[in-house]
Amino acid sequence: MAAGKMSSLEERLGQLEALTARLESGQLSLDESIQAYTDGMKLALSCKKTLDDMTQKIETVKLNTQKMLSGELESEDAEDGLAAQESSQEGASASSDFSSDDVPF
């Protein structure tokens, strides 16, 4: 599942780069520039949300590993906690797929 999410992130970053190039080209009308900027902001916010989710997951794994090494947490407990977090993040991710309603303009 992580590979699919990363691919989606990479695709969105590619789209953001393409929009940036179009804006920097100076060939867009004012209306087209505003639309490209709006689309770019939506993509940027979506990418940030995905990166924040990934960062949280890495922090959880890191913390659980430190606890396991110090003897505070058994391996099975860490795996159960990670599985529960992945499940809740997938549900949150599905419900928080990015839409134009998320941008205030």
Residue, then its C-alpha position, 0 to 999 in steps of 0.5 A: m500500500a505504501a508503494g501506491k501512496m508514494s506513487s500518488l505523491e510522486e505523481r502529484l509532485g510531478q503535476l506541481e512541477a509542471l504547473t510551476a513551469r507553466l507559470e514561470s513560462g509567462q505564456l499564460s493569461l491572467d485567468e489561466s495563471i490564477q487557475a494554475y496557481t489555485d491548482g498548484m496550491k491544492l496539490a501542494l497542500s495534498c502533498k504536505k498532508t501525505l508527507d505529514d502522514m508518512t513522517q508520523k508513521i516513521e516517528t511511531v516506528k522509531l519510537n517503538t524501536q527505541k522502546m523495544l531496544s530499552g525493553e519497555l515494549e515487546s516486539e508483538d506489542a509494537e507490531d500491533g500498535l503499528a498495525a492499528q496506526e496504519s489502519s486508522q491512517e488508511g481510514a483517515s486518508a480515504s476520508s481526507d482525499f484532497s478535494s477543491d473544498d479544502v482550499p479557501f479560494 
